Amino acid sequence: MSKELARKSVPARRGLYRRNTMAFPRELRAAIPDLHAGRVLELDSINGHAGNSLLFGPMVDLKLVVKETGKLTGEFVVRMGLQVDAARKLAATLTELADQAEQEVGRVP
């Protein structure tokens, strides 16, 4: 076989990183009535895992479980896939906002 036809082993391209994404279940579409601008869902739980794949590299995957409020019942899973730098930025932003919220306690507007 000639060298032109021989397949070389090519390492995974790091340029194929998956973007920072949020995935909503199809069932959530039906939970929002046509005459309503949106729906308020209560955050019930958060969990996730960290991974590292040849195709996407290091990623953080979060699973947020949200539930209906009020008279309706239902539970929906919202998934978030984050690159490592975005996960760290999200964590830092949430920590900073939580600190600010604690400092606001006792202040009169």
N, CA, C and O atoms as CSV, one atom per row, in Angstrom:
chain,resi,resn,atom,element,x,y,z
A,1,MET,N,N,0.852,-1.164,0.000
A,1,MET,CA,C,0.000,0.000,0.000
A,1,MET,C,C,0.901,1.232,0.000
A,1,MET,O,O,1.919,1.262,0.691
A,2,SER,N,N,0.529,2.231,-0.766
A,2,SER,CA,C,1.353,3.439,-0.838
A,2,SER,C,C,1.144,4.305,0.390
A,2,SER,O,O,0.164,4.160,1.120
A,3,LYS,N,N,2.082,5.200,0.597
A,3,LYS,CA,C,1.996,6.096,1.747
A,3,LYS,C,C,0.794,7.030,1.651
A,3,LYS,O,O,0.253,7.438,2.678
A,4,GLU,N,N,0.366,7.376,0.434
A,4,GLU,CA,C,-0.777,8.282,0.264
A,4,GLU,C,C,-2.067,7.659,0.795
A,4,GLU,O,O,-2.954,8.371,1.265
A,5,LEU,N,N,-2.171,6.333,0.721
A,5,LEU,CA,C,-3.388,5.663,1.140
A,5,LEU,C,C,-3.351,5.222,2.599
A,5,LEU,O,O,-4.386,4.899,3.182
A,6,ALA,N,N,-2.188,5.211,3.171
A,6,ALA,CA,C,-2.087,4.770,4.562
A,6,ALA,C,C,-2.688,5.829,5.481
A,6,ALA,O,O,-2.386,7.017,5.361
A,7,ARG,N,N,-3.524,5.393,6.377
A,7,ARG,CA,C,-4.178,6.312,7.320
A,7,ARG,C,C,-3.274,6.504,8.526
A,7,ARG,O,O,-2.809,5.543,9.137
A,8,LYS,N,N,-3.040,7.755,8.849
A,8,LYS,CA,C,-2.228,8.073,10.017
A,8,LYS,C,C,-3.142,8.282,11.207
A,8,LYS,O,O,-4.286,8.716,11.068
A,9,SER,N,N,-2.621,7.968,12.367
A,9,SER,CA,C,-3.364,8.216,13.599
A,9,SER,C,C,-3.307,9.718,13.904
A,9,SER,O,O,-2.231,10.286,14.092
A,10,VAL,N,N,-4.481,10.344,13.947
A,10,VAL,CA,C,-4.545,11.782,14.181
A,10,VAL,C,C,-5.119,12.016,15.573
A,10,VAL,O,O,-6.194,11.507,15.891
A,11,PRO,N,N,-4.410,12.785,16.412
A,11,PRO,CA,C,-4.951,13.054,17.748
A,11,PRO,C,C,-6.218,13.900,17.660
A,11,PRO,O,O,-6.418,14.635,16.693
A,12,ALA,N,N,-7.066,13.788,18.673
A,12,ALA,CA,C,-8.308,14.566,18.713
A,12,ALA,C,C,-7.976,16.048,18.704
A,12,ALA,O,O,-7.046,16.501,19.371
A,13,ARG,N,N,-8.757,16.787,17.936
A,13,ARG,CA,C,-8.545,18.230,17.841
A,13,ARG,C,C,-9.169,18.916,19.042
A,13,ARG,O,O,-10.353,18.729,19.323
A,14,ARG,N,N,-8.385,19.703,19.744
A,14,ARG,CA,C,-8.894,20.428,20.912
A,14,ARG,C,C,-9.770,21.606,20.486
A,14,ARG,O,O,-10.456,22.192,21.323
A,15,GLY,N,N,-9.757,21.962,19.207
A,15,GLY,CA,C,-10.586,23.060,18.728
A,15,GLY,C,C,-12.060,22.692,18.631
A,15,GLY,O,O,-12.883,23.547,18.301
A,16,LEU,N,N,-12.408,21.452,18.907
A,16,LEU,CA,C,-13.796,21.007,18.809
A,16,LEU,C,C,-14.538,21.106,20.137
A,16,LEU,O,O,-15.548,20.429,20.328
A,17,TYR,N,N,-14.058,21.930,21.046
A,17,TYR,CA,C,-14.721,22.040,22.343
A,17,TYR,C,C,-16.205,22.306,22.174
A,17,TYR,O,O,-16.627,23.128,21.360
A,18,ARG,N,N,-16.969,21.596,22.956
A,18,ARG,CA,C,-18.398,21.851,22.985
A,18,ARG,C,C,-18.604,23.217,23.635
A,18,ARG,O,O,-17.904,23.577,24.582
A,19,ARG,N,N,-19.540,23.946,23.134
A,19,ARG,CA,C,-19.828,25.259,23.706
A,19,ARG,C,C,-20.526,25.109,25.045
A,19,ARG,O,O,-21.004,24.033,25.404
A,20,ASN,N,N,-20.573,26.211,25.769
A,20,ASN,CA,C,-21.329,26.257,27.022
A,20,ASN,C,C,-22.804,26.251,26.640
A,20,ASN,O,O,-23.269,27.140,25.927
A,21,THR,N,N,-23.536,25.252,27.113
A,21,THR,CA,C,-24.905,25.068,26.657
A,21,THR,C,C,-25.870,24.822,27.807
A,21,THR,O,O,-25.472,24.437,28.907
A,22,MET,N,N,-27.149,25.052,27.527
A,22,MET,CA,C,-28.232,24.650,28.420
A,22,MET,C,C,-29.226,23.886,27.565
A,22,MET,O,O,-29.563,24.315,26.461
A,23,ALA,N,N,-29.690,22.764,28.069
A,23,ALA,CA,C,-30.647,21.934,27.336
A,23,ALA,C,C,-31.927,21.820,28.146
A,23,ALA,O,O,-31.901,21.428,29.313
A,24,PHE,N,N,-33.048,22.163,27.524
A,24,PHE,CA,C,-34.342,22.106,28.180
A,24,PHE,C,C,-35.137,20.946,27.591
A,24,PHE,O,O,-35.086,20.707,26.385
A,25,PRO,N,N,-35.864,20.233,28.429
A,25,PRO,CA,C,-36.629,19.096,27.915
A,25,PRO,C,C,-37.810,19.569,27.062
A,25,PRO,O,O,-38.368,20.640,27.301
A,26,ARG,N,N,-38.180,18.771,26.078
A,26,ARG,CA,C,-39.297,19.091,25.193
A,26,ARG,C,C,-40.599,19.262,25.985
A,26,ARG,O,O,-41.444,20.081,25.625
A,27,GLU,N,N,-40.754,18.494,27.053
A,27,GLU,CA,C,-41.976,18.561,27.859
A,27,GLU,C,C,-42.165,19.940,28.491
A,27,GLU,O,O,-43.292,20.323,28.804
A,28,LEU,N,N,-41.090,20.681,28.681
A,28,LEU,CA,C,-41.195,22.001,29.287
A,28,LEU,C,C,-41.957,22.960,28.375
A,28,LEU,O,O,-42.602,23.893,28.853
A,29,ARG,N,N,-41.882,22.734,27.079
A,29,ARG,CA,C,-42.613,23.570,26.132
A,29,ARG,C,C,-44.111,23.513,26.406
A,29,ARG,O,O,-44.791,24.538,26.360
A,30,ALA,N,N,-44.617,22.343,26.687
A,30,ALA,CA,C,-46.042,22.173,26.954
A,30,ALA,C,C,-46.434,22.737,28.316
A,30,ALA,O,O,-47.618,22.970,28.564
A,31,ALA,N,N,-45.477,22.959,29.193
A,31,ALA,CA,C,-45.780,23.464,30.532
A,31,ALA,C,C,-46.062,24.961,30.523
A,31,ALA,O,O,-46.572,25.496,31.507
A,32,ILE,N,N,-45.740,25.644,29.431
A,32,ILE,CA,C,-45.957,27.087,29.359
A,32,ILE,C,C,-47.164,27.356,28.469
A,32,ILE,O,O,-47.093,27.150,27.258
A,33,PRO,N,N,-48.272,27.813,29.052
A,33,PRO,CA,C,-49.475,28.059,28.265
A,33,PRO,C,C,-49.266,29.179,27.248
A,33,PRO,O,O,-48.433,30.060,27.455
A,34,ASP,N,N,-50.020,29.145,26.154
A,34,ASP,CA,C,-49.894,30.151,25.095
A,34,ASP,C,C,-50.184,31.560,25.587
A,34,ASP,O,O,-49.546,32.510,25.133
A,35,LEU,N,N,-51.132,31.719,26.505
A,35,LEU,CA,C,-51.521,33.036,26.976
A,35,LEU,C,C,-50.669,33.533,28.137
A,35,LEU,O,O,-50.981,34.564,28.732
A,36,HIS,N,N,-49.619,32.831,28.460
A,36,HIS,CA,C,-48.763,33.187,29.591
A,36,HIS,C,C,-47.384,33.554,29.065
A,36,HIS,O,O,-46.871,32.911,28.150
A,37,ALA,N,N,-46.788,34.587,29.643
A,37,ALA,CA,C,-45.469,35.038,29.182
A,37,ALA,C,C,-44.346,34.097,29.606
A,37,ALA,O,O,-43.238,34.175,29.075
A,38,GLY,N,N,-44.618,33.224,30.544
A,38,GLY,CA,C,-43.584,32.310,31.020
A,38,GLY,C,C,-44.112,31.468,32.152
A,38,GLY,O,O,-45.316,31.449,32.408
A,39,ARG,N,N,-43.245,30.787,32.815
A,39,ARG,CA,C,-43.636,29.937,33.923
A,39,ARG,C,C,-42.543,30.017,34.977
A,39,ARG,O,O,-41.355,30.000,34.654
A,40,VAL,N,N,-42.945,30.103,36.226
A,40,VAL,CA,C,-41.987,30.110,37.325
A,40,VAL,C,C,-41.865,28.683,37.836
A,40,VAL,O,O,-42.854,28.058,38.217
A,41,LEU,N,N,-40.652,28.186,37.840
A,41,LEU,CA,C,-40.375,26.842,38.330
A,41,LEU,C,C,-39.440,26.955,39.523
A,41,LEU,O,O,-38.569,27.824,39.563
A,42,GLU,N,N,-39.628,26.080,40.482
A,42,GLU,CA,C,-38.817,26.077,41.700
A,42,GLU,C,C,-37.641,25.124,41.527
A,42,GLU,O,O,-37.814,23.976,41.117
A,43,LEU,N,N,-36.444,25.609,41.842
A,43,LEU,CA,C,-35.252,24.770,41.774
A,43,LEU,C,C,-35.304,23.774,42.921
A,43,LEU,O,O,-35.308,24.164,44.089
A,44,ASP,N,N,-35.343,22.495,42.593
A,44,ASP,CA,C,-35.483,21.439,43.595
A,44,ASP,C,C,-34.138,20.837,43.978
A,44,ASP,O,O,-33.883,20.583,45.155
A,45,SER,N,N,-33.283,20.609,42.997
A,45,SER,CA,C,-31.981,20.012,43.300
A,45,SER,C,C,-30.990,20.303,42.180
A,45,SER,O,O,-31.364,20.592,41.044
A,46,ILE,N,N,-29.718,20.216,42.539
A,46,ILE,CA,C,-28.624,20.391,41.575
A,46,ILE,C,C,-27.609,19.289,41.839
A,46,ILE,O,O,-27.226,19.044,42.983
A,47,ASN,N,N,-27.182,18.636,40.785
A,47,ASN,CA,C,-26.038,17.738,40.904
A,47,ASN,C,C,-25.324,17.725,39.563
A,47,ASN,O,O,-25.781,18.355,38.609
A,48,GLY,N,N,-24.243,17.038,39.485
A,48,GLY,CA,C,-23.495,17.030,38.235
A,48,GLY,C,C,-22.264,16.168,38.335
A,48,GLY,O,O,-22.048,15.444,39.306
A,49,HIS,N,N,-21.463,16.273,37.290
A,49,HIS,CA,C,-20.204,15.541,37.291
A,49,HIS,C,C,-19.207,16.237,36.368
A,49,HIS,O,O,-19.583,17.010,35.487
A,50,ALA,N,N,-17.952,15.946,36.588
A,50,ALA,CA,C,-16.876,16.465,35.751
A,50,ALA,C,C,-16.387,15.332,34.868
A,50,ALA,O,O,-16.361,14.174,35.285
A,51,GLY,N,N,-16.004,15.664,33.664
A,51,GLY,CA,C,-15.516,14.647,32.745
A,51,GLY,C,C,-14.458,15.209,31.815
A,51,GLY,O,O,-14.227,16.417,31.756
A,52,ASN,N,N,-13.827,14.309,31.095
A,52,ASN,CA,C,-12.812,14.700,30.137
A,52,ASN,C,C,-12.873,13.708,28.984
A,52,ASN,O,O,-12.513,12.541,29.143
A,53,SER,N,N,-13.326,14.167,27.830
A,53,SER,CA,C,-13.434,13.275,26.676
A,53,SER,C,C,-12.411,13.671,25.614
A,53,SER,O,O,-11.955,14.813,25.564
A,54,LEU,N,N,-12.070,12.724,24.787
A,54,LEU,CA,C,-11.133,13.017,23.700
A,54,LEU,C,C,-11.706,14.046,22.737
A,54,LEU,O,O,-10.965,14.863,22.190
A,55,LEU,N,N,-13.000,14.013,22.526
A,55,LEU,CA,C,-13.625,14.918,21.567
A,55,LEU,C,C,-13.798,16.325,22.117
A,55,LEU,O,O,-13.488,17.299,21.430
A,56,PHE,N,N,-14.292,16.448,23.350
A,56,PHE,CA,C,-14.626,17.762,23.881
A,56,PHE,C,C,-13.647,18.285,24.923
A,56,PHE,O,O,-13.677,19.475,25.240
A,57,GLY,N,N,-12.787,17.440,25.462
A,57,GLY,CA,C,-11.868,17.875,26.498
A,57,GLY,C,C,-12.553,17.924,27.851
A,57,GLY,O,O,-13.597,17.298,28.038
A,58,PRO,N,N,-11.984,18.657,28.796
A,58,PRO,CA,C,-12.574,18.722,30.140
A,58,PRO,C,C,-13.873,19.527,30.133
A,58,PRO,O,O,-13.932,20.627,29.583
A,59,MET,N,N,-14.900,18.969,30.744
A,59,MET,CA,C,-16.216,19.619,30.808
A,59,MET,C,C,-16.837,19.383,32.177
A,59,MET,O,O,-16.510,18.415,32.865
A,60,VAL,N,N,-17.732,20.277,32.560
A,60,VAL,CA,C,-18.539,20.133,33.763
A,60,VAL,C,C,-19.991,20.046,33.310
A,60,VAL,O,O,-20.470,20.922,32.589
A,61,ASP,N,N,-20.683,19.014,33.720
A,61,ASP,CA,C,-22.087,18.826,33.367
A,61,ASP,C,C,-22.934,18.957,34.620
A,61,ASP,O,O,-22.712,18.254,35.606
A,62,LEU,N,N,-23.917,19.869,34.579
A,62,LEU,CA,C,-24.830,20.080,35.695
A,62,LEU,C,C,-26.214,19.587,35.328
A,62,LEU,O,O,-26.633,19.660,34.174
A,63,LYS,N,N,-26.907,19.088,36.319
A,63,LYS,CA,C,-28.303,18.655,36.161
A,63,LYS,C,C,-29.122,19.425,37.190
A,63,LYS,O,O,-28.968,19.221,38.394
A,64,LEU,N,N,-29.991,20.306,36.711
A,64,LEU,CA,C,-30.862,21.080,37.583
A,64,LEU,C,C,-32.267,20.505,37.472
A,64,LEU,O,O,-32.815,20.411,36.374
A,65,VAL,N,N,-32.845,20.124,38.587
A,65,VAL,CA,C,-34.215,19.613,38.598
A,65,VAL,C,C,-35.107,20.748,39.072
A,65,VAL,O,O,-34.934,21.271,40.173
A,66,VAL,N,N,-36.071,21.127,38.220
A,66,VAL,CA,C,-37.010,22.194,38.560
A,66,VAL,C,C,-38.406,21.607,38.625
A,66,VAL,O,O,-38.749,20.693,37.875
A,67,LYS,N,N,-39.214,22.153,39.546
A,67,LYS,CA,C,-40.573,21.648,39.743
A,67,LYS,C,C,-41.570,22.770,39.549
A,67,LYS,O,O,-41.258,23.948,39.722
A,68,GLU,N,N,-42.788,22.371,39.182
A,68,GLU,CA,C,-43.892,23.308,39.047
A,68,GLU,C,C,-44.202,23.946,40.385
A,68,GLU,O,O,-43.995,23.342,41.437
A,69,THR,N,N,-44.699,25.168,40.337
A,69,THR,CA,C,-45.163,25.847,41.541
A,69,THR,C,C,-46.676,26.005,41.431
A,69,THR,O,O,-47.235,25.948,40.336
A,70,GLY,N,N,-47.310,26.197,42.531
A,70,GLY,CA,C,-48.751,26.420,42.500
A,70,GLY,C,C,-49.537,25.138,42.341
A,70,GLY,O,O,-49.175,24.097,42.891
A,71,LYS,N,N,-50.625,25.224,41.576
A,71,LYS,CA,C,-51.562,24.115,41.442
A,71,LYS,C,C,-51.053,22.989,40.551
A,71,LYS,O,O,-51.464,21.840,40.714
A,72,LEU,N,N,-50.171,23.300,39.617
A,72,LEU,CA,C,-49.703,22.282,38.682
A,72,LEU,C,C,-48.602,21.438,39.301
A,72,LEU,O,O,-47.893,21.873,40.208
A,73,THR,N,N,-48.480,20.235,38.796
A,73,THR,CA,C,-47.401,19.361,39.253
A,73,THR,C,C,-46.546,18.988,38.058
A,73,THR,O,O,-47.017,18.996,36.920
A,74,GLY,N,N,-45.353,18.679,38.303
A,74,GLY,CA,C,-44.446,18.275,37.228
A,74,GLY,C,C,-43.020,18.567,37.635
A,74,GLY,O,O,-42.758,19.423,38.480
A,75,GLU,N,N,-42.107,17.846,37.022
A,75,GLU,CA,C,-40.690,17.964,37.322
A,75,GLU,C,C,-39.949,17.911,35.998
A,75,GLU,O,O,-40.257,17.083,35.142
A,76,PHE,N,N,-38.977,18.789,35.830
A,76,PHE,CA,C,-38.246,18.874,34.578
A,76,PHE,C,C,-36.751,18.918,34.867
A,76,PHE,O,O,-36.319,19.501,35.862
A,77,VAL,N,N,-35.976,18.304,34.002
A,77,VAL,CA,C,-34.521,18.313,34.139
A,77,VAL,C,C,-33.953,19.285,33.114
A,77,VAL,O,O,-34.181,19.150,31.912
A,78,VAL,N,N,-33.206,20.272,33.616
A,78,VAL,CA,C,-32.502,21.224,32.761
A,78,VAL,C,C,-31.028,20.876,32.875
A,78,VAL,O,O,-30.489,20.796,33.979
A,79,ARG,N,N,-30.384,20.671,31.755
A,79,ARG,CA,C,-28.965,20.287,31.757
A,79,ARG,C,C,-28.112,21.455,31.285
A,79,ARG,O,O,-28.489,22.208,30.386
A,80,MET,N,N,-26.946,21.582,31.921
A,80,MET,CA,C,-26.014,22.631,31.561
A,80,MET,C,C,-24.644,22.005,31.363
A,80,MET,O,O,-24.140,21.314,32.248
A,81,GLY,N,N,-24.048,22.238,30.222
A,81,GLY,CA,C,-22.699,21.762,29.938
A,81,GLY,C,C,-21.763,22.956,29.866
A,81,GLY,O,O,-21.988,23.876,29.079
A,82,LEU,N,N,-20.720,22.950,30.679
A,82,LEU,CA,C,-19.823,24.099,30.771
A,82,LEU,C,C,-18.371,23.698,30.556
A,82,LEU,O,O,-17.913,22.662,31.038
A,83,GLN,N,N,-17.668,24.536,29.828
A,83,GLN,CA,C,-16.229,24.382,29.761
A,83,GLN,C,C,-15.674,24.766,31.125
A,83,GLN,O,O,-16.329,25.480,31.885
A,84,VAL,N,N,-14.492,24.306,31.433
A,84,VAL,CA,C,-13.913,24.491,32.764
A,84,VAL,C,C,-13.843,25.970,33.143
A,84,VAL,O,O,-14.203,26.330,34.264
A,85,ASP,N,N,-13.390,26.831,32.236
A,85,ASP,CA,C,-13.271,28.252,32.576
A,85,ASP,C,C,-14.637,28.882,32.836
A,85,ASP,O,O,-14.759,29.741,33.711
A,86,ALA,N,N,-15.645,28.481,32.108
A,86,ALA,CA,C,-16.994,28.997,32.329
A,86,ALA,C,C,-17.560,28.501,33.659
A,86,ALA,O,O,-18.245,29.251,34.355
A,87,ALA,N,N,-17.284,27.249,34.019
A,87,ALA,CA,C,-17.749,26.711,35.297
A,87,ALA,C,C,-17.117,27.489,36.450
A,87,ALA,O,O,-17.789,27.812,37.429
A,88,ARG,N,N,-15.840,27.784,36.331
A,88,ARG,CA,C,-15.164,28.557,37.381
A,88,ARG,C,C,-15.719,29.974,37.463
A,88,ARG,O,O,-15.904,30.502,38.559
A,89,LYS,N,N,-15.982,30.588,36.325
A,89,LYS,CA,C,-16.538,31.944,36.305
A,89,LYS,C,C,-17.935,31.955,36.920
A,89,LYS,O,O,-18.272,32.862,37.681
A,90,LEU,N,N,-18.746,30.952,36.593
A,90,LEU,CA,C,-20.085,30.850,37.180
A,90,LEU,C,C,-19.993,30.697,38.696
A,90,LEU,O,O,-20.732,31.353,39.431
A,91,ALA,N,N,-19.099,29.842,39.163
A,91,ALA,CA,C,-18.926,29.637,40.603
A,91,ALA,C,C,-18.473,30.928,41.291
A,91,ALA,O,O,-18.976,31.266,42.362
A,92,ALA,N,N,-17.538,31.641,40.690
A,92,ALA,CA,C,-17.044,32.886,41.277
A,92,ALA,C,C,-18.146,33.950,41.305
A,92,ALA,O,O,-18.273,34.682,42.286
A,93,THR,N,N,-18.929,34.037,40.250
A,93,THR,CA,C,-20.018,35.012,40.185
A,93,THR,C,C,-21.071,34.712,41.241
A,93,THR,O,O,-21.539,35.622,41.926
A,94,LEU,N,N,-21.451,33.433,41.382
A,94,LEU,CA,C,-22.438,33.063,42.394
A,94,LEU,C,C,-21.930,33.341,43.802
A,94,LEU,O,O,-22.687,33.807,44.654
A,95,THR,N,N,-20.666,33.061,44.052
A,95,THR,CA,C,-20.076,33.329,45.365
A,95,THR,C,C,-20.083,34.823,45.655
A,95,THR,O,O,-20.431,35.241,46.760
A,96,GLU,N,N,-19.704,35.622,44.678
A,96,GLU,CA,C,-19.687,37.075,44.856
A,96,GLU,C,C,-21.098,37.616,45.122
A,96,GLU,O,O,-21.283,38.461,45.998
A,97,LEU,N,N,-22.075,37.137,44.380
A,97,LEU,CA,C,-23.451,37.587,44.576
A,97,LEU,C,C,-24.002,37.144,45.929
A,97,LEU,O,O,-24.736,37.897,46.569
A,98,ALA,N,N,-23.663,35.943,46.370
A,98,ALA,CA,C,-24.100,35.473,47.688
A,98,ALA,C,C,-23.488,36.336,48.785
A,98,ALA,O,O,-24.163,36.669,49.759
A,99,ASP,N,N,-22.219,36.700,48.637
A,99,ASP,CA,C,-21.566,37.591,49.602
A,99,ASP,C,C,-22.258,38.946,49.644
A,99,ASP,O,O,-22.480,39.498,50.721
A,100,GLN,N,N,-22.599,39.483,48.479
A,100,GLN,CA,C,-23.299,40.769,48.410
A,100,GLN,C,C,-24.670,40.679,49.072
A,100,GLN,O,O,-25.080,41.600,49.778
A,101,ALA,N,N,-25.380,39.577,48.848
A,101,ALA,CA,C,-26.699,39.397,49.446
A,101,ALA,C,C,-26.599,39.372,50.970
A,101,ALA,O,O,-27.433,39.959,51.660
A,102,GLU,N,N,-25.580,38.693,51.491
A,102,GLU,CA,C,-25.397,38.636,52.944
A,102,GLU,C,C,-25.080,40.022,53.508
A,102,GLU,O,O,-25.510,40.344,54.616
A,103,GLN,N,N,-24.345,40.833,52.778
A,103,GLN,CA,C,-24.008,42.172,53.232
A,103,GLN,C,C,-25.228,43.088,53.230
A,103,GLN,O,O,-25.271,44.063,53.980
A,104,GLU,N,N,-26.219,42.781,52.394
A,104,GLU,CA,C,-27.431,43.596,52.298
A,104,GLU,C,C,-28.361,43.369,53.493
A,104,GLU,O,O,-29.234,44.194,53.758
A,105,VAL,N,N,-28.184,42.269,54.207
A,105,VAL,CA,C,-29.037,41.985,55.363
A,105,VAL,C,C,-28.821,43.087,56.396
A,105,VAL,O,O,-27.691,43.397,56.772
A,106,GLY,N,N,-29.910,43.660,56.835
A,106,GLY,CA,C,-29.816,44.715,57.844
A,106,GLY,C,C,-29.774,46.107,57.266
A,106,GLY,O,O,-29.994,47.077,57.991
A,107,ARG,N,N,-29.499,46.239,55.991
A,107,ARG,CA,C,-29.493,47.565,55.355
A,107,ARG,C,C,-30.926,47.941,55.016
A,107,ARG,O,O,-31.704,47.112,54.543
A,108,VAL,N,N,-31.259,49.183,55.260
A,108,VAL,CA,C,-32.601,49.675,54.943
A,108,VAL,C,C,-32.537,50.405,53.610
A,108,VAL,O,O,-31.709,51.297,53.430
A,109,PRO,N,N,-33.414,50.029,52.667
A,109,PRO,CA,C,-33.371,50.700,51.355
A,109,PRO,C,C,-33.787,52.144,51.415
A,109,PRO,O,O,-33.799,52.827,50.391
